[in-house]
Structure formats: structure tokens, C-alpha cells
Amino acid sequence: DLLSWYLFQISIFVLFYQSVVLGQRVVLSCVVFNYSGIVQWTKDGLALGEDPRAWPRYRVLRQVEVGQYNLEITSAELSDDSLYECQATEAALRSRRAKLTVLIPPDETVIDGSPEILLTAGVPHNLSCVSRGAKPASVIEWLKDDMPVEGAVSTTEVLHDRKRVTTRSFLPILPMDTDTGRNYTCVATNMALPAKGKRTTVTLNVHHPPIVTLSIEPRSVLEGERVTFTCQATANPPIMGYKWAKGGVILQGARESVFVTKADHSFFTEPVSCQVFNAIGSTNVSILVDVHFGPYLVVEPKPETVDLDSDVTLNCKWSGNPPLTLTWTKKGSNMVLSNSNQLYLKSVSQADAGQYVCKAIVPRIGVGETEVTLTVNGPPIISSEPVQYAVRGERGEVKCYIASTPPPDKIVWAWKENVWEKEKGTLPERYTVEQSKLSQGGAVLSTLTINNVMESDFLSTYNCTAWNAFGPGTMIITLEETGTHIGPVIRRLPVQIPIRQGATEVPLRKALSPHTAPWAPVMAAHCSPRVMG
């Protein structure tokens, strides 16, 4: 039939999707083939009339001869964002729906706190940028001094019209003291504004404690020379004051950026510090001085008392600059026992007791030394002369020098048939014993005094024995006769009979030599030894 023929011949063509930027003109195309009747447009199913008063921004552009019935929309509004159809009413035909999307550029972007934001160095902060009313939603990018920055997080919020969107972007930053004056820019773009987009910039004003540099002039000094410390600082907000300290102790009166003083050895180990203040906080910077100085005793050695066969460590510490050389020696000896701060002695004997010298040498500067006493607990050591002298008929003494640590508990003299111990027994009236303590440790001098020395006193040996907790010490002493003026007096003895010198028998012809005074050969030219009968 005729209707079927028309339906077969009539065709309508439209673009399924078009977009327009808010406020701009758009034309929706419609081409109808093989049709000469009425053509109209609908918007969301509502017919658009021809009355310009009702539809002032809408107009159908007809070119019937070519079948074009385009819809022109001027100054596109958000309400134009709809579905449109082109209809051939007499043929009861309609096109597919054409979607018109109205694109809306974002409003001006806003960064919280702009144009300048006050931050504190080292305190994390989120920069926040908002782009409102865009369709579709804005894409926000960040620039740091015009260079792209990663790490931002964005959120979106659909507005009440369900078409426009507000986008917020958060960029976490950790401001540094050098970031003052740095610019962060937020750029929002969408399809309505794809090129430069909308942008805004914020400038950082970063408050920070002072940044301090401490210098010294000259870098190396001799002890006693002047040295200048200079404290250079920058701060935001401005510097409020300075404090100086040495070894942690505040230097009263030093309140400026420059401090001048004389350096001594303590500046080598006790740093000088400069503390600078502002409203945010303070910064403290320290420096040591390269002071050249002679040996300075840091740890003084302490006397040590140990038991026999024990191990012992003596400590001594010197300081010096340039680096020093340290030696340990025993007093009276040049043998170096150690070159460290410690002298370790293993299984000490009583021979190890005595004074030890800890000596430090600083090249080209000076020398220092100190002594320390090592006392070894052990049996008493008796160091008297084994042969002592007296004059017949006069007062004579036999001396027993007892070195003992700990001090002796008991001292006993024995000679002939006599035995003396303090507070025990009595002595013949010609004999007395006296004891005196010497200044050195537990040393004791025990003296046996003989009044009116007789021949028999020269024929006896004298046994001096002392005890302490570690055992006894003993010595046999002989008493020999001497004249009142010159050297020993030799008793008349048979030529072939040896005489006793100390604990050794020697021929008579050698009896004079060991005890002859240095001046005896000179005197011998004028006199001969007396021989007593």
C-alpha cells in the first residue's frame, strides 16, 4: 500500500552525540530523505514550537530542497543538556535520540590560605585546592615552581542539580626552612577548558628556627693565644638573641654573634657552642678548637697495694696536642715497661714494689711526668748492713732496718744467750732495744744499744727477725771493732786462723781491705793499724 511505500522511502539521520560549551552556539543536524511534510524537534519528549517568544534561543533551520531540518540553539545553558529527537510527523517517523551535553568550565580555583600561607619547617601540611561547578568534574594538577608534582589525592562532590561537580585536591608537603618564597600552583581543567584551565598560586612563608654556621679563626692556636668565634645565622622570623657556652657551661656576658677569648687546653676537649633564638625556637652549634698544648694530666695514678703474686694495673692518662708519646718506667731504671695508659704487672714480687714513673712527651711542646707507688704485701724484708762497727768501751748500736707491708707484728733480737721480744722478758742492764717507725710505709728501725762494748760483744752474732701475716724475715748481723780515729781495729789472731767478715771466712791478709775507708791509703803512709791484744 501507499503508507508502506512511504515508510520504506523516508529516512532520518541525526548525530547521536554532540556537546557544547556553556554560552556557545550549537546546531543539531537532521536530514530527512524523500519527505516533504512537517518536521519538528522534541526535547526530552516535549515538542519545540515555532513561536520565538516561547523558544527564543531555539530555531529550526530548514532547507527543504535538500531535506535539512537542523535545530540551532544559541547561548547554550545547562537546561539544554537533554535528549533531542527529529520527527517526520505525517509519516509517523522519528530519529534516534541525540544527546546534547553542555560542558561547563570550572569556577576559579581556590587554595586555602592563598595568596601566602604560613607554615612551620618540619611540620607536615596538606595544601588544599577546590574547583567548583565543573561539568564534567575537573582534573586538578599541582605545580611546584612550575614543575609537576605527584602525590595529590582528589575527592568529588555532585551538586544539587546532579550535573555539576566540585573537586577538591589535597597535596601533602613537608615544608623545609629553604621553602620560603616557593610557589605551589593548582590547575583545574575539564573538557570545557582543556588548555590552560583555571589556576591559582600560593606562596609559602616557612617559619623555622635559626640556621647557624659556627666558624673559628685561626683554626689552630697555641695555648694562651686569642681565638675568635663567629656565629652566622639566618632565621624566619628574625633572630632574637645569642647565647655562648663552653663545655655546657653558659659564658656570662657573651651575647653577640662574635666571641673572642684566650684558648687553653680545655678548649681541645670542651666544645664552644653558639645558641641562636627566634620566636620559633633555637639552634645550638658547637665546635672544638685545635689548641696545641703540652702534657696535661687527665687521670692521676693512684697508689696500689697488692698481695705477693697478684696481678696489678696502674692507670695514668695524659692529654696533649699534637698527639703525645707515653712511657712507663720504674724509678731509677730507663727500661720502658709500657706505652699505653695502663701498666699491667703480672704475679708481682716484692722486688716490683716501689715508685713507677708515667711520662708524657708532646713533640715540640713539652714533657710531663708523675709518679705512683706500688706496695706489695709480703714477708718483712730486712736491709741492714750485715757488718756493723762499734768502739770497745763505748756505746755501740746494732741497727735492723725492717721494710714490711703490712707492718711487722713481732720483732725479736737474739744474741749469745739473750732473746728480746717487746713486752716479753728482760735484758741484761747493758742492753736496750728501741724501735721507731720510719716515714716510708710500714718500715721500722729496731736498734739494739750496747753500753760499754766489751770483747765478748764482738764475738757474737746478732739475729734480727720480724714477722707479719705473710711470714718472717731475718738477718744475721756481726759487730766488728773499730778504733776511735781511723778505720777498723784488728784483734791479734794466729796467722793461720781465718777470720769472719760478715758471713764469709777470709784470710787475715784480706781482713783490712773491705772496710778500709777511701782515705785509708793516704793515712797509711803516716801510721800503721793498731793491733789489740
HELIX and SHEET records of a PDB file:
HELIX    1   1 LEU A    2  GLN A    9  1                                   8    
HELIX    2   2 VAL A   64  VAL A   66  5                                   3    
HELIX    3   3 LEU A   78  ASP A   80  5                                   3    
HELIX    4   4 HIS A  265  PHE A  268  5                                   4    
HELIX    5   5 GLN A  350  ASP A  352  5                                   3    
HELIX    6   6 GLU A  455  PHE A  458  1                                   4    
HELIX    7   7 LEU A  508  LYS A  510  5                                   3    
HELIX    8   8 SER A  513  HIS A  515  5                                   3    
HELIX    9   9 ALA A  520  ALA A  524  1                                   5    
SHEET    1   A 2 SER A  11  VAL A  14  0                                        
SHEET    2   A 2 CYS A  30  PHE A  33 -1                                        
SHEET    1   B 5 TYR A  17  VAL A  21  0                                        
SHEET    2   B 5 ALA A  98  LEU A 103  1                                        
SHEET    3   B 5 SER A  82  ALA A  88 -1                                        
SHEET    4   B 5 VAL A  39  LYS A  43 -1                                        
SHEET    5   B 5 LEU A  46  ALA A  47 -1                                        
SHEET    1   C 4 TYR A  17  VAL A  21  0                                        
SHEET    2   C 4 ALA A  98  LEU A 103  1                                        
SHEET    3   C 4 SER A  82  ALA A  88 -1                                        
SHEET    4   C 4 LEU A  93  ARG A  94 -1                                        
SHEET    1   D 3 VAL A  26  LEU A  28  0                                        
SHEET    2   D 3 GLN A  68  ILE A  73 -1                                        
SHEET    3   D 3 TYR A  58  GLN A  63 -1                                        
SHEET    1   E 4 VAL A 110  ILE A 111  0                                        
SHEET    2   E 4 HIS A 125  ALA A 134 -1                                        
SHEET    3   E 4 VAL A 165  ILE A 173 -1                                        
SHEET    4   E 4 VAL A 153  VAL A 158 -1                                        
SHEET    1   F 5 GLU A 116  THR A 120  0                                        
SHEET    2   F 5 LEU A 193  GLU A 217  1                                        
SHEET    3   F 5 ASN A 183  ASN A 190 -1                                        
SHEET    4   F 5 VAL A 139  LYS A 144 -1                                        
SHEET    5   F 5 MET A 147  VAL A 149 -1                                        
SHEET    1   G 4 GLU A 116  THR A 120  0                                        
SHEET    2   G 4 LEU A 193  GLU A 217  1                                        
SHEET    3   G 4 ARG A 226  ASN A 236 -1                                        
SHEET    4   G 4 VAL A 258  LYS A 262 -1                                        
SHEET    1   H 3 SER A 220  LEU A 222  0                                        
SHEET    2   H 3 ASP A 290  VAL A 299  1                                        
SHEET    3   H 3 LYS A 317  ASN A 321 -1                                        
SHEET    1   I 4 VAL A 249  ILE A 250  0                                        
SHEET    2   I 4 GLY A 241  LYS A 246 -1                                        
SHEET    3   I 4 VAL A 272  PHE A 277 -1                                        
SHEET    4   I 4 SER A 282  ILE A 287 -1                                        
SHEET    1   J 4 GLU A 304  ASP A 307  0                                        
SHEET    2   J 4 GLY A 366  ASN A 377  1                                        
SHEET    3   J 4 GLY A 354  VAL A 362 -1                                        
SHEET    4   J 4 THR A 325  LYS A 330 -1                                        
SHEET    1   K 2 VAL A 312  ASN A 315  0                                        
SHEET    2   K 2 GLN A 342  LEU A 345 -1                                        
SHEET    1   L 4 ILE A 381  ILE A 382  0                                        
SHEET    2   L 4 GLY A 396  ALA A 403 -1                                        
SHEET    3   L 4 VAL A 444  ILE A 450 -1                                        
SHEET    4   L 4 TYR A 431  LYS A 437 -1                                        
SHEET    1   M 5 VAL A 387  ALA A 390  0                                        
SHEET    2   M 5 GLY A 471  GLU A 481  1                                        
SHEET    3   M 5 THR A 461  ASN A 468 -1                                        
SHEET    4   M 5 LYS A 410  TRP A 415 -1                                        
SHEET    5   M 5 ASN A 418  GLU A 421 -1                                        
SHEET    1   N 2 ILE A 490  ARG A 491  0                                        
SHEET    2   N 2 VAL A 531  MET A 532  1                                        
SHEET    1   O 2 ILE A 499  GLN A 501  0                                        
SHEET    2   O 2 THR A 504  VAL A 506 -1                                        
END                                                                             
